[in-house]
Amino acid sequence: MPKKVLITSRSFGQVSDEPLNILKENDIEVDFYNEVYHEENFIKIIEQYDALIIGAHEFSEKAMRRAKKLKIVCKHGAGLDNIDLELAKKYNLRVTNVPATNSNYC
């Protein structure tokens, strides 16, 4: 069964197509949640994903509790202030980030 990733960062792929291409080349199914963030809508769908590439919205305990398949949360950008790291540890979630990801180095 292919792995599934949910991307909520609105800027993901804006600088380069390479990250999205890498995911697809590795048979990872990619879905985007680009609508205005509403926790209740997010919670309804998060349980089907193995990975989350998160934008600036909060990743609440309520969402973590529902995300039973989720193994990793990657913050698309610097900082992790929208993710409670102690709660993530409680739910066995690995958390990482990619600082300077939105930079366009020439």
LINUR-V756214 format. One line per field, one symbol per residue. ss: DSSP state (H for helix, E for strand, L for the rest). A space follows every 10 residues. Layout:
BEGIN
ss: ???
END
This chain:
BEGIN
ss: LLEEEEELLL LLLLLLLHHH HHHHHLLEEE EELLLLLLHH HHHHHHLLLL EEEELLLLEL HHHHHHLLLL LEEEELLLLL LLELHHHHHH LLLEEEELLL LLLLLL
END
